[in-house]
Amino acid sequence: MSHSLRVIFAGTPEFAAAALAEIHRAGFPVPLVLTQPDRPAGRGMKLQASPVKRYAQEHGLAVAQPTSLRRAGKYPQEAAAAIDQLRATPHDVMVVAAYGLILPQEVLDIPRFGCINIHASLLPRWRGAAPIHRALEAGDAQTGITLMQMDVGLDTGAMISETRTPISADDTTATLHDRLAQDGAKLIVEALIELERSGKLASTPQPADGVTYAEKIAKHEAALDWRQPAEALARRVRAFDPFPGGAGTLEDGSVVKIWAAVATPAGSSNNGKKEPGTITDVSPEGVVVACGEGALRLTQLQKPGGKRLPVREFLAGSTLAAGQRFQLPEAE
């Protein structure tokens, strides 16, 4: 099936690549793909193309990688050249998904149907950079995808449509990301079909109440603060898989990455009166650490430079023992 609605696509990571693939498979012409410049990655720190660029190149789609789209920014000439390219590329709508560059009003005004953003939360909850992580960390019961008509604010545009998904007790950012990427891809294709059919998309302004911001994940957040309740730490571990992971530093300075953990009630495994951060039990079923409330049973661990291992395998090469303590990080 082919369509006449011409779509410029702007996005960078896997989440965005899923949407680009679905739009392309559905038969919409994609005359240009915008993505972030190649970045150094991996042990060799070699320049690597984004998932969106890789898909575009594999399917013969034109790619542009401006450093900025803001004439008033640090790269005015590059921005001007990119804007000229957008103006010179015939298209009807721009679809944006986790692109990573700010789109000024000048860019938003170029497509006749404007710019539609695929955002991984139920707006206005979790505007900003890390909506999947923060929804998990906060213990939200559900999340989803919102399609939004973009304006110059940070995820403040009118809502076109949404799809919801429950957050299960074993979801991680990795599992939720993959589910939402597919949901977003499906939702944007449905919207583009409707836009082509009727020439417009109904939208609703975001409510003023319930706005929260999903701050970008910082590496220092990996350090678990054992003074917090075990339930909160278990959520954090799931929210930080695959990045940056949870981490604990033992009193001898050795770091243990924590990839899976479950909360256990206070009083179990003798941890009722132990100081937060104290290991109260070590067994093939888990390493139990006392917390501010309850205890955390660590079930998947990693040494620096090692692999993620189930706790049974990790303990075969480890000297963890009851009575050892993890350091308490400085309170945030």
C-alpha positions as CSV (number, residue, x, y, z in Angstrom):
1,M,0.0,0.0,0.0
2,S,1.3,3.5,-0.8
3,H,0.3,6.9,0.5
4,S,0.7,10.4,-0.7
5,L,1.3,12.1,2.6
6,R,5.0,13.0,2.7
7,V,6.6,12.6,6.1
8,I,10.0,14.1,7.3
9,F,11.1,12.0,10.3
10,A,13.2,13.3,13.2
11,G,14.5,10.9,15.8
12,T,17.6,9.2,17.2
13,P,17.4,6.0,19.5
14,E,15.7,2.6,19.1
15,F,12.4,4.0,20.3
16,A,12.3,6.4,17.3
17,A,13.7,3.8,14.8
18,A,10.6,1.6,15.6
19,A,8.3,4.4,14.5
20,L,10.3,5.2,11.4
21,A,10.2,1.6,10.4
22,E,6.5,1.4,10.8
23,I,5.9,4.6,8.8
24,H,8.1,3.4,6.0
25,R,6.6,-0.1,6.0
26,A,3.1,1.5,5.8
27,G,4.1,3.1,2.5
28,F,4.4,6.8,3.5
29,P,7.0,8.6,1.5
30,V,9.9,9.7,3.7
31,P,11.9,12.3,1.8
32,L,14.3,13.2,4.6
33,V,15.3,11.7,8.0
34,L,16.9,14.0,10.7
35,T,18.9,12.4,13.4
36,Q,21.6,13.3,15.9
37,P,25.3,13.4,14.8
38,D,27.2,10.2,15.2
39,R,28.6,9.7,18.7
40,P,31.6,7.8,20.1
41,A,30.4,4.6,21.8
42,G,31.7,1.3,23.0
43,R,35.1,0.4,24.4
44,G,36.9,1.7,21.4
45,M,34.8,4.9,21.5
46,K,34.4,4.8,17.7
47,L,31.8,7.0,16.1
48,Q,28.5,5.2,15.8
49,A,25.4,6.0,13.8
50,S,22.1,6.2,15.7
51,P,19.5,3.4,15.2
52,V,17.4,5.9,13.2
53,K,20.4,6.6,10.8
54,R,21.1,2.9,10.4
55,Y,17.5,2.2,9.4
56,A,17.4,5.1,7.0
57,Q,20.7,4.1,5.3
58,E,19.6,0.4,5.1
59,H,16.4,1.6,3.3
60,G,17.9,4.3,1.0
61,L,16.4,7.2,2.9
62,A,18.1,10.6,2.8
63,V,19.7,11.6,6.1
64,A,20.7,15.0,7.7
65,Q,22.5,15.3,11.0
66,P,22.6,18.9,12.1
67,T,24.2,19.7,15.4
68,S,21.5,22.4,16.0
69,L,18.3,23.8,14.5
70,R,18.5,27.1,16.3
71,R,19.9,30.1,14.5
72,A,20.6,31.8,17.8
73,G,22.6,28.9,19.2
74,K,26.3,27.9,19.0
75,Y,26.0,26.6,15.4
76,P,24.1,29.2,13.5
77,Q,25.5,28.3,10.1
78,E,24.7,24.6,10.5
79,A,21.2,25.5,11.8
80,A,20.6,27.8,8.8
81,A,21.7,25.1,6.3
82,A,19.5,22.5,8.0
83,I,16.5,24.9,7.9
84,D,17.1,25.6,4.2
85,Q,17.2,21.9,3.6
86,L,13.9,21.4,5.3
87,R,12.3,24.2,3.3
88,A,13.7,22.8,0.1
89,T,12.4,19.2,0.8
90,P,8.7,18.9,-0.2
91,H,6.8,17.4,2.7
92,D,3.4,17.7,4.5
93,V,4.2,16.8,8.1
94,M,7.1,16.2,10.4
95,V,7.1,13.3,12.9
96,V,9.4,13.7,15.9
97,A,10.3,10.9,18.3
98,A,13.1,11.2,20.9
99,Y,15.1,13.4,18.6
100,G,17.1,15.3,21.2
101,L,17.3,18.7,19.5
102,I,15.1,21.7,20.3
103,L,12.8,22.6,17.4
104,P,12.3,26.4,17.2
105,Q,9.0,28.0,16.0
106,E,10.6,28.6,12.6
107,V,11.0,24.8,12.1
108,L,7.6,23.9,13.6
109,D,6.0,26.3,11.1
110,I,7.6,24.7,7.9
111,P,5.3,21.6,7.4
112,R,1.8,22.5,6.5
113,F,0.4,20.1,9.1
114,G,3.0,21.0,11.7
115,C,5.1,18.6,13.8
116,I,3.7,15.6,15.6
117,N,5.6,14.2,18.6
118,I,5.5,10.6,19.8
119,H,6.0,11.0,23.6
120,A,6.4,8.0,26.0
121,S,4.0,9.1,28.8
122,L,0.4,10.0,29.5
123,L,0.8,13.7,29.3
124,P,0.8,16.0,31.1
125,R,2.5,13.5,33.5
126,W,6.2,13.1,32.8
127,R,7.0,15.8,30.4
128,G,10.8,15.8,29.6
129,A,13.7,13.6,28.9
130,A,13.2,10.3,30.8
131,P,9.4,9.5,31.1
132,I,9.7,5.7,31.0
133,H,12.3,5.6,33.8
134,R,10.5,8.1,36.0
135,A,7.1,6.4,35.7
136,L,8.7,3.1,36.9
137,E,10.6,4.8,39.7
138,A,7.5,6.6,40.9
139,G,5.5,3.4,41.1
140,D,2.9,4.5,38.5
141,A,0.3,1.9,37.8
142,Q,0.2,2.6,34.1
143,T,1.9,4.6,31.4
144,G,1.5,5.0,27.6
145,I,2.1,7.0,24.5
146,T,0.7,10.4,23.7
147,L,0.8,11.9,20.2
148,M,1.1,15.6,20.5
149,Q,1.0,18.6,18.2
150,M,4.3,20.2,19.0
151,D,4.7,23.8,20.1
152,V,7.8,25.6,21.4
153,G,7.3,24.5,25.0
154,L,8.7,21.3,26.6
155,D,6.1,18.7,25.8
156,T,3.3,21.2,26.2
157,G,1.5,20.8,22.9
158,A,-2.1,19.8,22.4
159,M,-2.8,16.0,22.6
160,I,-4.0,14.2,19.5
161,S,-4.4,10.6,20.8
162,E,-3.0,8.2,23.4
163,T,-2.6,4.5,24.2
164,R,-2.2,3.1,27.7
165,T,-0.3,0.1,29.1
166,P,-0.2,-1.2,32.7
167,I,3.1,-1.3,34.4
168,S,3.6,-4.8,35.8
169,A,5.6,-5.7,38.9
170,D,8.5,-7.1,36.9
171,D,8.6,-4.4,34.2
172,T,12.0,-2.7,33.7
173,T,12.7,0.3,31.6
174,A,14.0,-2.1,28.9
175,T,10.7,-4.1,28.7
176,L,8.5,-1.0,29.0
177,H,10.6,0.8,26.3
178,D,10.1,-2.0,23.8
179,R,6.3,-2.2,24.4
180,L,5.9,1.5,24.2
181,A,8.1,1.8,21.1
182,Q,5.7,-0.6,19.3
183,D,2.6,1.1,20.6
184,G,4.0,4.5,19.5
185,A,4.8,3.1,16.0
186,K,1.2,1.8,15.6
187,L,-0.4,5.0,16.9
188,I,1.5,7.3,14.6
189,V,0.7,5.3,11.5
190,E,-3.0,5.4,12.5
191,A,-2.8,9.2,12.9
192,L,-1.0,9.7,9.6
193,I,-3.7,7.6,7.8
194,E,-6.4,9.8,9.4
195,L,-4.5,13.0,8.5
196,E,-4.2,11.9,4.9
197,R,-7.8,10.9,4.8
198,S,-9.4,14.0,6.4
199,G,-6.7,16.7,6.2
200,K,-6.7,17.4,9.9
201,L,-6.3,15.8,13.3
202,A,-8.4,16.7,16.3
203,S,-6.4,17.7,19.4
204,T,-7.1,18.7,23.0
205,P,-5.1,21.1,25.1
206,Q,-3.2,19.5,28.0
207,P,-4.8,19.9,31.4
208,A,-3.1,22.4,33.7
209,D,-3.3,19.9,36.6
210,G,-1.1,16.9,37.0
211,V,2.1,18.2,35.3
212,T,5.3,16.4,36.3
213,Y,8.8,16.6,34.8
214,A,10.9,13.6,34.0
215,E,14.5,14.8,34.7
216,K,17.3,13.2,32.6
217,I,18.8,10.2,34.3
218,A,22.2,11.0,35.9
219,K,24.9,8.4,36.5
220,H,25.2,9.3,40.2
221,E,21.6,8.2,40.7
222,A,22.8,4.6,40.3
223,A,24.0,4.6,43.9
224,L,21.3,3.1,46.1
225,D,20.5,5.0,49.3
226,W,19.7,2.1,51.7
227,R,17.9,4.5,54.1
228,Q,15.0,4.6,51.6
229,P,12.2,2.0,51.8
230,A,13.0,-1.3,50.1
231,E,9.9,-0.9,47.8
232,A,11.3,2.4,46.5
233,L,14.7,0.8,45.9
234,A,13.3,-2.2,44.1
235,R,11.4,0.2,41.7
236,R,14.6,2.2,41.2
237,V,16.6,-0.9,40.2
238,R,13.9,-1.8,37.6
239,A,13.8,1.8,36.4
240,F,17.6,1.9,35.9
241,D,17.8,-1.3,33.8
242,P,19.4,-1.0,31.2
243,F,21.0,2.4,32.3
244,P,22.6,3.3,34.6
245,G,21.8,0.2,36.7
246,G,21.6,0.2,40.5
247,A,24.9,0.1,42.5
248,G,26.2,-0.4,46.0
249,T,29.7,0.3,47.3
250,L,30.9,-2.0,50.1
251,E,32.9,-0.5,53.0
252,D,36.1,-1.8,51.4
253,G,35.4,0.3,48.3
254,S,34.4,-2.5,45.9
255,V,31.3,-1.7,43.8
256,V,28.5,-4.2,43.1
257,K,26.1,-3.5,40.2
258,I,22.5,-4.5,41.1
259,W,20.3,-5.5,38.2
260,A,17.4,-7.2,39.9
261,A,16.0,-7.0,43.4
262,V,12.7,-7.6,45.3
263,A,11.5,-6.0,48.5
264,T,10.9,-8.2,51.6
265,P,9.0,-7.2,54.7
266,A,10.7,-5.7,57.7
267,G,11.7,-8.4,60.3
268,S,12.4,-11.1,57.8
269,S,15.9,-12.6,57.7
270,N,16.8,-10.9,61.0
271,N,17.1,-7.4,59.4
272,G,14.5,-5.7,61.6
273,K,17.0,-3.8,63.8
274,K,19.9,-3.7,61.4
275,E,21.4,-0.5,60.2
276,P,20.4,0.4,56.6
277,G,23.0,-1.0,54.1
278,T,23.8,-4.0,56.3
279,I,23.8,-7.4,54.6
280,T,21.7,-9.7,56.8
281,D,21.6,-12.9,54.8
282,V,23.5,-14.4,51.9
283,S,22.1,-17.5,50.1
284,P,21.6,-18.8,46.6
285,E,18.1,-17.2,46.7
286,G,19.5,-13.7,47.2
287,V,21.6,-11.2,49.2
288,V,19.4,-9.5,51.7
289,V,20.2,-5.9,52.6
290,A,18.5,-3.9,55.4
291,C,16.8,-0.7,54.3
292,G,15.1,2.2,55.9
293,E,11.9,0.2,55.7
294,G,12.0,-3.5,55.0
295,A,14.9,-5.2,53.2
296,L,16.0,-5.7,49.6
297,R,16.7,-9.1,48.3
298,L,19.3,-8.7,45.5
299,T,18.9,-11.4,42.9
300,Q,21.1,-10.4,39.9
301,L,24.5,-8.8,40.4
302,Q,27.6,-7.8,38.5
303,K,31.2,-7.1,39.4
304,P,33.1,-4.3,37.6
305,G,34.2,-5.6,34.2
306,G,32.1,-8.8,34.7
307,K,28.8,-10.0,33.4
308,R,25.3,-9.8,34.9
309,L,24.8,-13.0,36.9
310,P,22.0,-14.6,38.9
311,V,23.0,-14.3,42.5
312,R,23.7,-18.1,42.8
313,E,26.4,-17.8,40.1
314,F,27.7,-14.4,41.4
315,L,28.3,-15.8,44.9
316,A,30.5,-18.6,43.5
317,G,33.2,-16.0,42.8
318,S,32.4,-13.6,45.6
319,T,33.1,-13.2,49.3
320,L,29.8,-11.4,50.3
321,A,28.8,-12.4,53.8
322,A,26.2,-11.4,56.4
323,G,27.4,-8.5,58.5
324,Q,29.1,-6.7,55.7
325,R,27.8,-3.2,54.9
326,F,27.2,-1.1,51.9
327,Q,28.2,2.6,52.2
328,L,25.4,5.1,52.5
329,P,25.7,7.7,49.7
330,E,25.3,11.4,50.5
331,A,21.6,12.2,50.7
332,E,20.4,13.8,47.4
